[in-house]
Amino acid sequence: MAESTHGTRLSVFAWAVYLGLTGTALLLVPDTLTDLLGMDGSKDAWVRVAGVVVLVAAAYYLGAAIHRARWMYWYSVPVRILSGLALAGLAVTQDVWQLFVFGAIDVLGAGWTFAGLRWKPLPEPLEPSAGS
């Protein structure tokens, strides 16, 4: 089923690009990103591991946008809202206000995707075929 507007798909594509850029920065130049945000850079490998994980997520979102995987659009909304709330919680408990920026981007992106989906119900799940 073709979408009447490409807004939802565009929001998921934009999210993939955002994650791709963030993941690449975390993997290749983590200190540049953390310095830009006024955070302490880390020489620890975990920052780069996080970059790899973010790049993997970017690949999933890119695939969802390319293949119009509306079910993924739907499931991404609550996950991105929860991610934003988790980042806000970390911003408060760890005293790193810059995490609010990432949390806000998560929630705003989820809102953009949801706005495009609100008039289209979640598609029915696929039933396994008799030959599977």
Secondary structure, 3 states (H helix, E strand, C coil): CCCCCCHHHHHHHHHHHHHHHHHHHHHHCHHHHHHHCCCCCCCCHHHHHHHHHHHHHHHHHHHHHHCCCHHHHHHHHHHHHHHHHHHHHHHHHCCCCCHHHHHHHHHHHHHHHHHHHCCCCCCCCCCCCCCC
